[in-house]
Amino acid sequence: MGTARYTEEFKIEAVKQVTDRGHAVAEVAARLGVSTHSLYQWIRRYSTPAPERAKADAENAEIRRLKSELKRVTEERDILKKAAAYFAKQSG
């Protein structure tokens, strides 16, 4: 089963229906064909102002990049440790 992708405008409009117009989350989710879980996530995300949201997105992207780099460097270190141990055993 594929995951549907919704535009940011669609998500913001769905959030406005709940926050500004006072409709129930379950009602809006059923009408739009999305899960209530998704709608609650959108409400949490889009209730913060755009500049703060952009800053948080940039920070999360940097964290993901650093975690990826850490994983790569750790794997390289482990390979070098094994190689050093192998060659030490061969020469000794």
Backbone bond lengths (Angstrom), bond angles and torsions (degrees), N, CA, C in turn:
res aa  C-N    CA-C-N  psi(-1)  N-CA   C-N-CA  omega(-1)  CA-C   N-CA-C  phi
1 M - - - 1.444 - - 1.527 108.19 -
2 G 1.325 117.57 126.94 1.457 122.18 -177.93 1.513 112.12 -81.24
3 T 1.295 114.48 158.97 1.458 121.00 178.18 1.520 108.56 -97.82
4 A 1.311 116.19 127.54 1.466 120.34 179.33 1.520 109.80 -73.92
5 R 1.310 116.24 143.45 1.465 121.98 177.08 1.526 107.74 -110.84
6 Y 1.305 115.75 131.24 1.452 121.13 -179.85 1.520 109.12 -117.04
7 T 1.321 115.63 146.36 1.455 119.81 179.23 1.526 109.38 -71.24
8 E 1.318 114.89 159.44 1.461 119.67 179.01 1.533 110.19 -63.20
9 E 1.328 116.92 -36.63 1.469 120.55 179.01 1.525 110.76 -62.65
10 F 1.340 116.70 -41.01 1.456 121.44 178.84 1.533 109.72 -61.23
11 K 1.333 115.65 -45.40 1.462 120.12 -178.96 1.526 111.35 -63.89
12 I 1.333 116.59 -43.72 1.467 120.48 -179.67 1.524 110.59 -63.17
13 E 1.324 116.94 -40.78 1.472 120.48 178.69 1.529 110.49 -65.22
14 A 1.319 117.33 -39.23 1.463 120.66 177.83 1.530 110.18 -63.27
15 V 1.316 116.87 -42.13 1.472 121.40 179.02 1.523 109.98 -64.12
16 K 1.330 117.26 -41.60 1.467 120.54 179.53 1.516 111.79 -61.61
17 Q 1.337 116.82 -35.21 1.461 119.53 178.84 1.523 111.01 -61.98
18 V 1.321 116.55 -31.81 1.462 120.56 179.69 1.523 110.69 -84.99
19 T 1.338 116.45 -49.93 1.463 119.59 -172.19 1.524 113.07 -78.64
20 D 1.317 118.08 -42.94 1.469 120.99 -175.54 1.526 113.21 -88.11
21 R 1.321 115.64 -41.24 1.474 119.11 -174.19 1.518 113.29 -94.69
22 G 1.338 117.29 -9.65 1.454 120.94 174.06 1.511 116.07 78.07
23 H 1.328 118.45 17.31 1.460 120.15 177.47 1.524 109.78 -74.89
24 A 1.329 116.48 154.23 1.456 121.17 179.45 1.526 110.43 -72.52
25 V 1.316 115.42 145.78 1.465 120.65 -179.27 1.521 110.56 -59.46
26 A 1.317 117.37 -45.62 1.467 120.99 -178.64 1.528 110.97 -61.56
27 E 1.332 116.45 -39.63 1.469 121.19 -179.67 1.532 110.66 -65.52
28 V 1.319 117.40 -47.02 1.464 121.49 -179.34 1.524 110.00 -65.30
29 A 1.320 117.14 -42.71 1.464 120.93 -179.91 1.525 111.06 -61.93
30 A 1.324 116.74 -43.65 1.466 119.89 179.45 1.524 111.03 -65.87
31 R 1.321 116.81 -42.32 1.464 120.70 -178.76 1.525 111.92 -64.73
32 L 1.332 116.54 -37.12 1.469 120.60 -177.64 1.528 113.30 -90.45
33 G 1.313 116.89 -10.58 1.457 120.28 178.75 1.521 113.66 76.91
34 V 1.341 116.32 33.32 1.460 120.75 176.86 1.520 108.31 -120.57
35 S 1.308 116.42 163.05 1.463 119.08 178.96 1.529 109.85 -78.78
36 T 1.313 115.25 153.92 1.465 118.87 177.72 1.528 110.01 -65.37
37 H 1.322 116.64 -32.71 1.470 120.93 177.72 1.529 110.12 -59.61
38 S 1.331 116.64 -46.52 1.467 120.58 179.01 1.520 110.61 -61.74
39 L 1.319 115.74 -43.82 1.463 119.48 -178.33 1.531 111.02 -64.11
40 Y 1.320 117.84 -40.33 1.467 119.98 176.50 1.527 111.16 -63.46
41 Q 1.329 117.51 -39.19 1.464 120.65 176.46 1.523 110.53 -62.62
42 W 1.331 116.46 -42.94 1.467 120.14 179.22 1.522 110.36 -63.16
43 I 1.311 117.54 -40.66 1.467 121.36 179.43 1.532 109.39 -61.34
44 R 1.327 116.56 -45.02 1.459 119.97 179.58 1.529 110.39 -62.93
45 R 1.335 116.92 -41.30 1.467 121.03 -177.28 1.523 112.16 -72.16
46 Y 1.303 117.64 -47.69 1.459 121.11 -172.37 1.523 113.96 -90.02
47 S 1.330 118.21 3.44 1.459 119.49 175.75 1.528 110.74 -81.11
48 T 1.339 116.94 -15.44 1.463 120.51 175.92 1.523 109.60 -88.40
49 P 1.324 118.44 148.48 1.467 121.27 179.58 1.532 111.61 -61.84
50 A 1.321 116.05 152.21 1.467 122.35 -175.54 1.534 113.16 -55.63
51 P 1.347 119.70 -43.99 1.473 117.91 -179.79 1.537 112.87 -62.02
52 E 1.329 116.65 -40.24 1.462 120.16 177.98 1.520 110.64 -66.44
53 R 1.335 116.33 -39.70 1.465 121.70 178.93 1.527 110.08 -62.93
54 A 1.337 117.42 -42.16 1.464 121.68 179.55 1.524 110.52 -64.42
55 K 1.330 116.43 -41.04 1.468 120.27 178.23 1.524 110.80 -63.36
56 A 1.325 117.17 -44.02 1.462 121.32 179.61 1.531 110.61 -64.53
57 D 1.332 117.32 -39.89 1.464 121.00 178.05 1.523 110.72 -62.88
58 A 1.333 116.66 -42.13 1.463 120.69 179.32 1.532 110.43 -64.38
59 E 1.319 116.66 -41.44 1.463 120.16 178.56 1.523 111.23 -64.57
60 N 1.327 116.86 -42.04 1.464 120.04 178.90 1.522 111.38 -64.94
61 A 1.324 117.38 -38.33 1.465 120.90 177.62 1.521 110.43 -64.10
62 E 1.321 116.93 -41.17 1.461 121.07 178.56 1.525 110.93 -65.17
63 I 1.322 117.48 -40.00 1.465 121.39 177.82 1.523 110.37 -63.12
64 R 1.343 117.11 -44.22 1.471 120.35 177.79 1.530 110.99 -61.13
65 R 1.339 116.89 -42.25 1.460 121.35 -179.88 1.531 110.38 -63.55
66 L 1.324 116.57 -44.19 1.460 120.41 -179.34 1.531 111.93 -66.78
67 K 1.323 117.41 -39.12 1.461 120.10 176.94 1.518 110.98 -62.56
68 S 1.322 116.12 -41.48 1.459 120.85 178.46 1.521 111.03 -63.07
69 E 1.320 116.02 -44.32 1.460 120.50 179.01 1.530 111.06 -64.64
70 L 1.332 117.05 -40.56 1.460 121.13 177.81 1.522 110.68 -60.88
71 K 1.321 116.80 -43.16 1.467 121.11 179.09 1.526 110.24 -61.08
72 R 1.331 117.32 -45.47 1.460 121.69 -179.22 1.527 110.66 -62.98
73 V 1.327 117.51 -46.10 1.462 121.50 -178.53 1.527 110.74 -66.30
74 T 1.311 117.92 -37.73 1.459 121.66 177.80 1.525 110.38 -63.81
75 E 1.327 117.17 -42.85 1.463 120.51 177.65 1.525 110.94 -63.61
76 E 1.334 117.29 -41.58 1.465 120.59 177.64 1.529 110.89 -61.84
77 R 1.325 117.15 -42.84 1.463 121.78 179.07 1.521 110.84 -61.03
78 D 1.332 116.50 -44.18 1.459 120.36 -179.38 1.526 111.09 -63.47
79 I 1.326 117.33 -40.14 1.463 121.27 177.65 1.527 110.20 -63.29
80 L 1.324 116.50 -44.26 1.466 119.89 179.66 1.523 112.11 -64.98
81 K 1.335 117.57 -36.94 1.464 121.10 176.62 1.525 110.70 -61.23
82 K 1.335 115.53 -45.13 1.459 119.91 -179.66 1.526 110.64 -65.41
83 A 1.316 116.72 -40.45 1.466 120.41 179.06 1.522 110.32 -64.76
84 A 1.308 117.79 -43.24 1.463 121.33 179.49 1.521 110.53 -62.58
85 A 1.334 117.04 -42.23 1.459 120.45 179.02 1.523 110.15 -65.31
86 Y 1.303 118.37 -40.35 1.471 122.78 179.04 1.516 110.87 -62.04
87 F 1.326 117.54 -48.66 1.458 120.54 -177.09 1.534 111.20 -71.77
88 A 1.309 118.20 -30.39 1.470 121.17 176.16 1.526 109.39 -66.25
89 K 1.313 116.81 -38.63 1.471 121.53 179.34 1.538 109.35 -69.12
90 Q 1.340 117.19 -39.14 1.466 121.73 -178.54 1.534 111.55 -67.38
91 S 1.319 117.44 -38.29 1.476 120.62 -175.80 1.527 111.43 -85.61
92 G 1.304 117.32 -17.24 1.455 120.06 -173.93 1.444 113.76 -101.45
